[in-house]
Amino acid sequence: MISLLVRILFLFLVFWALRKLWNMLTTGLASSRPEKRKTESAISAHEMIQDPQCGTYVLPTAAIRMRLSGRDLYFCSPGCEQKYRKSHPGMTSQP
């Protein structure tokens, strides 16, 4: 009886170890692929974007958008946008 339990436990541990190894290999391969950057069109209306000035998360549809150096930045309020512009004087916004 104990011999059967030891065999079952051993098989369970082997299966668990093989599963962990498989997950490491497949995750490692997936992470080595180049990541696709999200573009404005890829951002969902329900996805929250972090305000770079205060850290608040805001919906893109309700945010104030500013294009800066080829990137879209989203702000929760006009005050945060103005503070960001003042703290980054060398950067110019694009329409």
Contacts in CASP RR format, 6 or more apart in sequence:
PFRMAT RR
TARGET T0000
AUTHOR 0000-0000-0000
METHOD contacts of the structure
MODEL  1
MISLLVRILFLFLVFWALRKLWNMLTTGLASSRPEKRKTESAISAHEMIQ
DPQCGTYVLPTAAIRMRLSGRDLYFCSPGCEQKYRKSHPGMTSQP
40 72 0 8 1.000
43 49 0 8 1.000
43 60 0 8 1.000
45 59 0 8 1.000
45 60 0 8 1.000
45 61 0 8 1.000
46 59 0 8 1.000
47 59 0 8 1.000
47 60 0 8 1.000
48 57 0 8 1.000
48 58 0 8 1.000
48 59 0 8 1.000
49 57 0 8 1.000
49 58 0 8 1.000
49 59 0 8 1.000
49 60 0 8 1.000
49 63 0 8 1.000
49 74 0 8 1.000
50 56 0 8 1.000
50 57 0 8 1.000
50 58 0 8 1.000
50 74 0 8 1.000
51 57 0 8 1.000
51 58 0 8 1.000
51 63 0 8 1.000
51 74 0 8 1.000
51 75 0 8 1.000
51 76 0 8 1.000
51 80 0 8 1.000
52 73 0 8 1.000
52 75 0 8 1.000
52 84 0 8 1.000
53 75 0 8 1.000
53 80 0 8 1.000
53 81 0 8 1.000
53 83 0 8 1.000
53 84 0 8 1.000
53 87 0 8 1.000
54 76 0 8 1.000
54 80 0 8 1.000
56 76 0 8 1.000
56 80 0 8 1.000
58 74 0 8 1.000
58 75 0 8 1.000
58 76 0 8 1.000
60 74 0 8 1.000
63 74 0 8 1.000
63 75 0 8 1.000
63 76 0 8 1.000
64 74 0 8 1.000
64 75 0 8 1.000
64 76 0 8 1.000
64 77 0 8 1.000
64 78 0 8 1.000
64 80 0 8 1.000
64 81 0 8 1.000
65 72 0 8 1.000
65 73 0 8 1.000
65 74 0 8 1.000
65 75 0 8 1.000
66 72 0 8 1.000
66 73 0 8 1.000
66 74 0 8 1.000
66 75 0 8 1.000
66 81 0 8 1.000
66 84 0 8 1.000
66 93 0 8 1.000
67 73 0 8 1.000
67 93 0 8 1.000
67 94 0 8 1.000
67 95 0 8 1.000
68 88 0 8 1.000
68 91 0 8 1.000
68 92 0 8 1.000
68 93 0 8 1.000
68 94 0 8 1.000
69 91 0 8 1.000
69 92 0 8 1.000
69 94 0 8 1.000
70 94 0 8 1.000
73 84 0 8 1.000
75 81 0 8 1.000
75 84 0 8 1.000
85 93 0 8 1.000
END
